[in-house]
């Protein structure tokens, strides 16, 4: 093509393309609201976007226009051109942005709509933006008309209509009304005689305060009811019981009886009608039973409890106990008793008006274990009974069962429970009723219980192991503490606190525990002396993980040998105090495999005098003949070699008889495998040890265990580690994330070299354009041109350079890739567009005006830049 003809064509095309329709593409969509919007697709083009949606009557979506719509609330949106347009329409609605459209609804030919116009309804979310697209069924079909949006907002939930909106009720009568309710979509789950469709159902939530047997009833109501009860919550319903038509209940209503329920557990009760149109009003009745069975045992405490076995059934539980005068335990009633303290328990129906049997069990209803029993006790009238001074444990549940001797024996009276508690020295009560309380009673031995270390200055020594403690007589110290150090553990007021001094016998990790003691404790640990604010807080805990009763567990606090620490023990609230056991353990660094000391090449300090003997297995047969002994009082080291090679571990000529075992692999679960050992090393004095020429791999962890030959053998000294290195030349290599593109071209280089086993290998980059770097991976920004990048690896005494990777960066507008932007590039692009010339070698280089396409606009843009001071080419991205 001649240049003059080219310019004429340019002018015509520029005039033709000088206008654009605002709604023609997704990115230029017009925002609309509910109601009518005028549409005109006569000047629209076909969008390149995928159709995405499929539906009845959808065609090519030709000459389409785009709109956006954002609903103000959730609801059902109707999108329609039904009977309102001059042409056969396709409509579609999408969620997501223009780059990630997802079909939300569509229509080609709407049901009942004339002239193939369209309509659909879809659910939308308030605040979300949707794209709506209107086009013709086939190209070039286009026209004008009206697009109508109609939003039907979602109605608010009706109380009780669905599981999540259940009414909260308690035992007794509750008004029932299913009229106007919908039928829940939840699976029926339960099955039972006479159950129907559970239609027009209403939901209730019931949480019993105590365990027992629950009766649920609509018996005698005026309409045919279905009942179902679930546990598990609305998202995971589990059928517990159900009732449809219960014999004796009018109108096909129902009930189920004595279903075991657990105190504190939520149960969901659903009442509906048998058929699709069945609904009505009435009463729902819940009844929780009264101790007639073990699972319904009534809680009692010390003292007198009214006893009434009339109307009770005879439990099927095995009698379990045997004793003088025991009969059939008929018409029995059950009680649950949990003593607060250890003591001696007396249970009595002595002198009641009917012949009673008594039995007491531990173990729970499913696994009863007889503790004691009484039938006819000497001196008790009417063949009643009692048992005396039975030892019980504080906090343990005991089940007490009272029945009649014969099958028809029942009556009323009093059950008396009496607990004798030996003197407890820190509760302010004369427990043994000898007129003397707590520390005034000679039964108390004094010590910390009676004389707490009330302030930091009064702190007493404490050691590893278990120590009894009491805060009952302590005051609350004013010393500061920082609860942010243990945020989330509910550290409280540290009230009624007592103080201890602990001196670490070795470096290690300290654990202090009051876990599962009898009151809500707080723990704080300080380093440094009391007074003057010189003590520094190093640990604290309020509620320890896994500890009941909000008790405390302070774990893995690093401590240093010979350093004294101050331990403070208090209660969570202002009046919280009590007694218990405080436990202290010290995991000495290096004492066990999981606390192994980090070892280095060269000399490492050795001290087994404070170590215990680990239970980990070792195989003496692997070094038979070297007199490997008991590996007692052993210390553990973790060693990770920097280089592969042959390792030597030595305690040769130290002051005590040593053993060495070496493992590969991490601690625990039997995953570490023994690879070498030695008892008495060749040429080493004093039966010391030497393990030589153990093949090791760079970066792999090895565990070195050093102990004594005999049970009491320990000492101090040095363990020496060395690795003899093999040397292999490195092999340099790398990859580039991009090798051709538009300048300035950012290239990231990834090192793929083999270091030959030398972890100290270094790397030098030469980027070819004069730039360099001395890093493992690298990056460089290239100007236009062709450049050769190389990598040199320096290791094991050698420097090896890789082959070159060529990076080519093209200038914007350089269509013919000759390194220069000039008229030749304009002609090159024009010849490709309108003649038979080759395509640009780097297409992005020819796309100079910033739009998505290479077209006549790019030719005009380049001409303006070259000859009329037009704008410079626009960067089109890094690649070609």
ChimeraX attribute file (.defattr): number of C-alpha atoms within 10 A of each C-alpha:
attribute: neighborCount
match mode: 1-to-1
recipient: residues
	/A:1	11
	/A:2	8
	/A:3	11
	/A:4	9
	/A:5	9
	/A:6	16
	/A:7	13
	/A:8	10
	/A:9	13
	/A:10	17
	/A:11	12
	/A:12	10
	/A:13	13
	/A:14	13
	/A:15	9
	/A:16	9
	/A:17	9
	/A:18	7
	/A:19	8
	/A:20	10
	/A:21	12
	/A:22	14
	/A:23	22
	/A:24	22
	/A:25	21
	/A:26	23
	/A:27	15
	/A:28	15
	/A:29	19
	/A:30	17
	/A:31	15
	/A:32	14
	/A:33	16
	/A:34	16
	/A:35	12
	/A:36	15
	/A:37	13
	/A:38	11
	/A:39	18
	/A:40	19
	/A:41	23
	/A:42	16
	/A:43	13
	/A:44	22
	/A:45	20
	/A:46	17
	/A:47	18
	/A:48	8
	/A:49	11
	/A:50	7
	/A:51	15
	/A:52	13
	/A:53	17
	/A:54	14
	/A:55	13
	/A:56	11
	/A:57	16
	/A:58	23
	/A:59	21
	/A:60	18
	/A:61	26
	/A:62	22
	/A:63	24
	/A:64	29
	/A:65	30
	/A:66	26
	/A:67	23
	/A:68	20
	/A:69	19
	/A:70	17
	/A:71	19
	/A:72	14
	/A:73	15
	/A:74	17
	/A:75	18
	/A:76	17
	/A:77	20
	/A:78	18
	/A:79	25
	/A:80	23
	/A:81	30
	/A:82	23
	/A:83	18
	/A:84	18
	/A:85	22
	/A:86	15
	/A:87	20
	/A:88	23
	/A:89	33
	/A:90	29
	/A:91	31
	/A:92	27
	/A:93	25
	/A:94	21
	/A:95	17
	/A:96	14
	/A:97	13
	/A:98	15
	/A:99	9
	/A:100	8
	/A:101	19
	/A:102	16
	/A:103	16
	/A:104	19
	/A:105	22
	/A:106	28
	/A:107	26
	/A:108	26
	/A:109	26
	/A:110	23
	/A:111	14
	/A:112	12
	/A:113	15
	/A:114	15
	/A:115	16
	/A:116	21
	/A:117	27
	/A:118	30
	/A:119	27
	/A:120	20
	/A:121	18
	/A:122	14
	/A:123	15
	/A:124	24
	/A:125	16
	/A:126	12
	/A:127	12
	/A:128	14
	/A:129	17
	/A:130	23
	/A:131	25
	/A:132	24
	/A:133	24
	/A:134	25
	/A:135	33
	/A:136	27
	/A:137	25
	/A:138	16
	/A:139	15
	/A:140	16
	/A:141	18
	/A:142	25
	/A:143	19
	/A:144	14
	/A:145	17
	/A:146	17
	/A:147	21
	/A:148	17
	/A:149	18
	/A:150	16
	/A:151	21
	/A:152	14
	/A:153	17
	/A:154	12
	/A:155	8
	/A:156	6
	/A:157	10
	/A:158	13
	/A:159	15
	/A:160	20
	/A:161	22
	/A:162	22
	/A:163	23
	/A:164	16
	/A:165	16
	/A:166	20
	/A:167	17
	/A:168	13
	/A:169	15
	/A:170	15
	/A:171	17
	/A:172	12
	/A:173	15
	/A:174	14
	/A:175	9
	/A:176	16
	/A:177	19
	/A:178	23
	/A:179	16
	/A:180	13
	/A:181	18
	/A:182	15
	/A:183	19
	/A:184	18
	/A:185	8
	/A:186	11
	/A:187	7
	/A:188	15
	/A:189	14
	/A:190	16
	/A:191	14
	/A:192	14
	/A:193	12
	/A:194	17
	/A:195	25
	/A:196	21
	/A:197	17
	/A:198	25
	/A:199	22
	/A:200	24
	/A:201	28
	/A:202	30
	/A:203	23
	/A:204	24
	/A:205	22
	/A:206	19
	/A:207	18
	/A:208	19
	/A:209	14
	/A:210	16
	/A:211	20
	/A:212	25
	/A:213	22
	/A:214	21
	/A:215	17
	/A:216	25
	/A:217	24
	/A:218	29
	/A:219	25
	/A:220	19
	/A:221	20
	/A:222	16
	/A:223	20
	/A:224	27
	/A:225	34
	/A:226	29
	/A:227	30
	/A:228	26
	/A:229	25
	/A:230	21
	/A:231	18
	/A:232	14
	/A:233	15
	/A:234	16
	/A:235	9
	/A:236	9
	/A:237	18
	/A:238	16
	/A:239	17
	/A:240	18
	/A:241	20
	/A:242	24
	/A:243	26
	/A:244	27
	/A:245	23
	/A:246	19
	/A:247	11
	/A:248	11
	/A:249	16
	/A:250	16
	/A:251	15
	/A:252	22
	/A:253	27
	/A:254	27
	/A:255	25
	/A:256	19
	/A:257	16
	/A:258	15
	/A:259	15
	/A:260	17
	/A:261	22
	/A:262	17
	/A:263	12
	/A:264	12
	/A:265	15
	/A:266	17
	/A:267	23
	/A:268	25
	/A:269	24
	/A:270	24
	/A:271	27
	/A:272	32
	/A:273	27
	/A:274	25
	/A:275	16
	/A:276	13
	/A:277	12
	/A:278	18
	/A:279	23
	/A:280	18
	/A:281	13
	/A:282	16
	/A:283	17
	/A:284	22
	/A:285	17
	/A:286	20
	/A:287	17
	/A:288	22
	/A:289	19
	/A:290	16
	/A:291	22
	/A:292	23
	/A:293	25
	/A:294	23
	/A:295	20
	/A:296	25
	/A:297	24
	/A:298	21
	/A:299	15
	/A:300	17
	/A:301	16
	/A:302	16
	/A:303	12
	/A:304	15
	/A:305	14
	/A:306	9
	/A:307	16
	/A:308	18
	/A:309	23
	/A:310	16
	/A:311	12
	/A:312	17
	/A:313	14
	/A:314	19
	/A:315	18
	/A:316	9
	/A:317	11
	/A:318	8
	/A:319	15
	/A:320	14
	/A:321	17
	/A:322	14
	/A:323	14
	/A:324	10
	/A:325	17
	/A:326	24
	/A:327	21
	/A:328	17
	/A:329	25
	/A:330	23
	/A:331	24
	/A:332	28
	/A:333	28
	/A:334	23
	/A:335	23
	/A:336	21
	/A:337	19
	/A:338	17
	/A:339	19
	/A:340	15
	/A:341	16
	/A:342	17
	/A:343	19
	/A:344	17
	/A:345	20
	/A:346	17
	/A:347	25
	/A:348	24
	/A:349	29
	/A:350	25
	/A:351	19
	/A:352	20
	/A:353	16
	/A:354	20
	/A:355	26
	/A:356	34
	/A:357	28
	/A:358	29
	/A:359	26
	/A:360	24
	/A:361	21
	/A:362	17
	/A:363	14
	/A:364	14
	/A:365	16
	/A:366	9
	/A:367	9
	/A:368	19
	/A:369	16
	/A:370	17
	/A:371	18
	/A:372	20
	/A:373	25
	/A:374	26
	/A:375	26
	/A:376	23
	/A:377	19
	/A:378	11
	/A:379	11
	/A:380	16
	/A:381	16
	/A:382	15
	/A:383	22
	/A:384	26
	/A:385	26
	/A:386	25
	/A:387	19
	/A:388	15
	/A:389	13
	/A:390	14
	/A:391	15
	/A:392	22
	/A:393	15
	/A:394	12
	/A:395	13
	/A:396	14
	/A:397	17
	/A:398	23
	/A:399	25
	/A:400	26
	/A:401	24
	/A:402	26
	/A:403	32
	/A:404	27
	/A:405	25
	/A:406	16
	/A:407	13
	/A:408	12
	/A:409	18
	/A:410	23
	/A:411	18
	/A:412	13
	/A:413	17
	/A:414	17
	/A:415	22
	/A:416	19
	/A:417	19
	/A:418	17
	/A:419	23
	/A:420	18
	/A:421	18
	/A:422	15
	/A:423	22
	/A:424	21
	/A:425	24
	/A:426	20
	/A:427	17
	/A:428	12
	/A:429	14
	/A:430	18
	/A:431	18
	/A:432	16
	/A:433	12
	/A:434	9
	/A:435	10
	/A:436	15
	/A:437	21
	/A:438	22
	/A:439	20
	/A:440	14
	/A:441	17
	/A:442	12
	/A:443	15
	/A:444	16
	/A:445	13
	/A:446	15
	/A:447	12
	/A:448	17
	/A:449	24
	/A:450	20
	/A:451	13
	/A:452	24
	/A:453	24
	/A:454	22
	/A:455	21
	/A:456	21
	/A:457	13
	/A:458	14
	/A:459	19
	/A:460	18
	/A:461	14
	/A:462	18
	/A:463	16
	/A:464	17
	/A:465	12
	/A:466	16
	/A:467	13
	/A:468	12
	/A:469	20
	/A:470	26
	/A:471	29
	/A:472	23
	/A:473	20
	/A:474	22
	/A:475	18
	/A:476	18
	/A:477	17
	/A:478	11
	/A:479	12
	/A:480	9
	/A:481	17
	/A:482	13
	/A:483	18
	/A:484	11
	/A:485	15
	/A:486	16
	/A:487	12
	/A:488	11
	/A:489	19
	/A:490	17
	/A:491	28
	/A:492	19
	/A:493	20
	/A:494	27
	/A:495	23
	/A:496	26
	/A:497	30
	/A:498	29
	/A:499	25
	/A:500	22
	/A:501	22
	/A:502	20
	/A:503	17
	/A:504	20
	/A:505	17
	/A:506	17
	/A:507	17
	/A:508	21
	/A:509	18
	/A:510	19
	/A:511	17
	/A:512	25
	/A:513	23
	/A:514	28
	/A:515	25
	/A:516	19
	/A:517	19
	/A:518	18
	/A:519	21
	/A:520	25
	/A:521	35
	/A:522	31
	/A:523	27
	/A:524	25
	/A:525	24
	/A:526	20
	/A:527	19
	/A:528	14
	/A:529	16
	/A:530	18
	/A:531	10
	/A:532	6
	/A:533	10
	/A:534	11
	/A:535	17
	/A:536	15
	/A:537	18
	/A:538	16
	/A:539	21
	/A:540	29
	/A:541	27
	/A:542	28
	/A:543	27
	/A:544	24
	/A:545	14
	/A:546	12
	/A:547	15
	/A:548	15
	/A:549	15
	/A:550	24
	/A:551	25
	/A:552	31
	/A:553	26
	/A:554	24
	/A:555	18
	/A:556	15
	/A:557	16
	/A:558	16
	/A:559	23
	/A:560	17
	/A:561	12
	/A:562	12
	/A:563	14
	/A:564	18
	/A:565	23
	/A:566	25
	/A:567	24
	/A:568	23
	/A:569	23
	/A:570	31
	/A:571	27
	/A:572	24
	/A:573	16
	/A:574	14
	/A:575	12
	/A:576	18
	/A:577	25
	/A:578	22
	/A:579	20
	/A:580	18
	/A:581	17
	/A:582	21
	/A:583	18
	/A:584	19
	/A:585	17
	/A:586	23
	/A:587	20
	/A:588	25
	/A:589	23
	/A:590	22
	/A:591	24
	/A:592	22
	/A:593	21
	/A:594	15
	/A:595	18
	/A:596	20
	/A:597	20
	/A:598	14
	/A:599	21
	/A:600	16
	/A:601	17
	/A:602	12
	/A:603	16
	/A:604	16
	/A:605	10
	/A:606	19
	/A:607	19
	/A:608	23
	/A:609	16
	/A:610	14
	/A:611	21
	/A:612	15
	/A:613	18
	/A:614	17
	/A:615	9
	/A:616	11
	/A:617	9
	/A:618	16
	/A:619	13
	/A:620	18
	/A:621	10
	/A:622	15
	/A:623	16
	/A:624	12
	/A:625	11
	/A:626	19
	/A:627	16
	/A:628	27
	/A:629	19
	/A:630	20
	/A:631	26
	/A:632	23
	/A:633	24
	/A:634	28
	/A:635	30
	/A:636	27
	/A:637	25
	/A:638	23
	/A:639	20
	/A:640	18
	/A:641	22
	/A:642	19
	/A:643	21
	/A:644	22
	/A:645	20
	/A:646	16
	/A:647	19
	/A:648	17
	/A:649	25
	/A:650	23
	/A:651	28
	/A:652	25
	/A:653	19
	/A:654	20
	/A:655	16
	/A:656	20
	/A:657	23
	/A:658	34
	/A:659	29
	/A:660	29
	/A:661	26
	/A:662	23
	/A:663	20
	/A:664	19
	/A:665	14
	/A:666	17
	/A:667	17
	/A:668	10
	/A:669	6
	/A:670	10
	/A:671	11
	/A:672	15
	/A:673	16
	/A:674	18
	/A:675	15
	/A:676	20
	/A:677	29
	/A:678	28
	/A:679	28
	/A:680	27
	/A:681	25
	/A:682	14
	/A:683	12
	/A:684	15
	/A:685	16
	/A:686	15
	/A:687	24
	/A:688	25
	/A:689	30
	/A:690	25
	/A:691	23
	/A:692	17
	/A:693	14
	/A:694	15
	/A:695	13
	/A:696	21
	/A:697	16
	/A:698	14
	/A:699	14
	/A:700	15
	/A:701	16
	/A:702	23
	/A:703	26
	/A:704	25
	/A:705	23
	/A:706	28
	/A:707	33
	/A:708	27
	/A:709	25
	/A:710	16
	/A:711	13
	/A:712	12
	/A:713	18
	/A:714	23
	/A:715	18
	/A:716	13
	/A:717	16
	/A:718	17
	/A:719	24
	/A:720	18
	/A:721	21
	/A:722	18
	/A:723	21
	/A:724	15
	/A:725	16
	/A:726	13
	/A:727	16
	/A:728	15
	/A:729	19
	/A:730	24
	/A:731	18
	/A:732	22
	/A:733	18
	/A:734	18
	/A:735	14
	/A:736	16
	/A:737	11
	/A:738	16
	/A:739	19
	/A:740	18
	/A:741	26
	/A:742	27
	/A:743	22
	/A:744	18
	/A:745	23
	/A:746	19
	/A:747	20
	/A:748	16
	/A:749	20
	/A:750	15
	/A:751	17
	/A:752	13
	/A:753	18
	/A:754	15
	/A:755	20
	/A:756	18
	/A:757	22
	/A:758	21
	/A:759	15
	/A:760	11
	/A:761	19
	/A:762	16
	/A:763	21
	/A:764	19
	/A:765	22
	/A:766	18
	/A:767	25
	/A:768	17
	/A:769	16
	/A:770	8
	/A:771	12
	/A:772	17
	/A:773	15
	/A:774	13
	/A:775	12
	/A:776	17
	/A:777	16
	/A:778	18
	/A:779	17
	/A:780	18
	/A:781	14
	/A:782	23
	/A:783	17
	/A:784	18
	/A:785	16
	/A:786	16
	/A:787	18
	/A:788	14
	/A:789	22
	/A:790	19
	/A:791	26
	/A:792	22
	/A:793	24
	/A:794	21
	/A:795	22
	/A:796	19
	/A:797	11
	/A:798	14
	/A:799	17
	/A:800	16
	/A:801	19
	/A:802	16
	/A:803	14
	/A:804	16
	/A:805	17
	/A:806	16
	/A:807	22
	/A:808	20
	/A:809	28
	/A:810	30
	/A:811	26
	/A:812	28
	/A:813	32
	/A:814	28
	/A:815	28
	/A:816	24
	/A:817	19
	/A:818	14
	/A:819	16
	/A:820	16
	/A:821	17
	/A:822	18
	/A:823	14
	/A:824	14
	/A:825	22
	/A:826	22
	/A:827	19
	/A:828	20
	/A:829	27
	/A:830	22
	/A:831	18
	/A:832	14
	/A:833	16
	/A:834	13
	/A:835	11
	/A:836	10
	/A:837	13
	/A:838	12
	/A:839	15
	/A:840	21
	/A:841	15
	/A:842	22
	/A:843	22
	/A:844	26
	/A:845	29
	/A:846	30
	/A:847	28
	/A:848	28
	/A:849	22
	/A:850	15
	/A:851	12
	/A:852	10
	/A:853	14
	/A:854	19
	/A:855	18
	/A:856	18
	/A:857	19
	/A:858	22
	/A:859	26
	/A:860	20
	/A:861	20
	/A:862	26
	/A:863	17
	/A:864	14
	/A:865	14
	/A:866	16
	/A:867	10
	/A:868	10
	/A:869	9
	/A:870	13
	/A:871	13
	/A:872	15
	/A:873	19
	/A:874	14
	/A:875	18
	/A:876	21
	/A:877	14
	/A:878	18
	/A:879	18
	/A:880	18
